[in-house]
Amino acid sequence: MNRLGLTFGFYVARVTLMALVAFFAGMLVLIFVIDFVEMLRQARDVEDVSVLPLMVLSLERTPSIAERAMPFAVLFGAMAAFLQLSRKLELVVARASGISAWQFLAPAVIVAALVGVSASLAYNPFAAWLNERAANRAIQVLGEESGGLLPSGALWLRQSSVDGQSILNAASAADRGQTLTGVTIYAFDREGRFQERIEAARAELEIGYWRLENGRVYRPSRESEPFGTYVFATNLTHEQLSDSFTQTQALSFWELPELIDGAERAGFSPVKYVLQFQTLLARPLLLAVMVLIAATVSLRLARMGGLARAIPGGIAAGFVLYVVTKLAEDLGSAGFVSPVVAAWTPAVVGLLMSVTVLLHQEDG
């Protein structure tokens, strides 16, 4: 690449990066506003809850929610960058100077790939950490009302111990299932006869037992008995609860290898962890493909209809990619295809389709 091409390449990279940052920042603001309004709606029946804690709670939840929409922010950000270059006729001048489309696309693709690397290695762990803080803060601020705000919602567990079987219900969970609030336990003996009902404001899982706090025990033909702390035996482990309650989107990139290894050693299926890990590994390629897809619908705007053609094309491309991604994810989670194949398929399919279209547009 000559000096002119190199200079223009840096310029394209800068314009693309600014557009990506602007679109993602706008998406963060929009998600925060929507989540904050929903938080206010769900907290309307909770007493003594001020606006500030709810705002902080929404701020902590927003990065994790926005992470799922990052590919679409890159898609529309890249479209905006190419639209800006086209409207200023800078792409026309670049072509006239002998710079091919592949040369000025390369800086934008590299920027998107570097953004993907940063998103997997740095943004994802940060968003996961904030999401965990939000789960704990929801319990502190809203108590049992937080159940509708957390991914788990109402929880039901069947467990056993030396005393017999029991069924546990909780309004919400935090710390990946290790802390429950709004807990009710229905306990049965070894013959299946009902023994007692235990209600507690909070439960912490220890090794071999639940530590229940601030509740009552109800037994047939007896008065209920209040307690400050109550120990209830269980066969559940931290690994089982983590596997049941943790959403893979809320897991950090750096802890996934350990979770995969731990699930295999404990005899659980690591499919969902492997799928999430491979999805994060494939993110740089996926974001780079988003730039190529944006190029297919916006590079030739000056000659082929402008914005009216780009917007529907971008929306259609984003919808198709979402369908392919969701389908691959569902097939991978169900075990119909390998998690590696499911994670990389959307990026590979998008790459093949976008390169094919660009070759047709640019090289005939």
Secondary structure, DSSP 8 states (H G I E B T S, - for coil): --HHHHHHHHHHHHHHHHHHHHHHHHHHHHHHHHHHHHHHHHTTTSTT--HHHHHHHHHHHHHHHHHHTHHHHHHHHHHHHHHHHHHTTHHHHHHHTT--HHHHHHHHHHHHHHHHHHIIIIIHHHHHHHHHHHHHHHHHHHGGGGGGTSSS-SEEEEEEETTEEEEEEESEEEGGGTEEEEEEEEEE-TTS-EEEEEEEEEEEEETTEEEEEEEEEE-TTS--EEEEEEEEE----HHHHHHHH--GGGS-TTTHHHHHHHHHHHT---HHHHHHHHHHHHHHHHHHHHHHHHHHHHTTHHHHTTHHHHHHHHHHHHHHHHHHHHHHHHHHHHTSS-HHHHHHHHHHHHHHHHHHHHHHHHH-
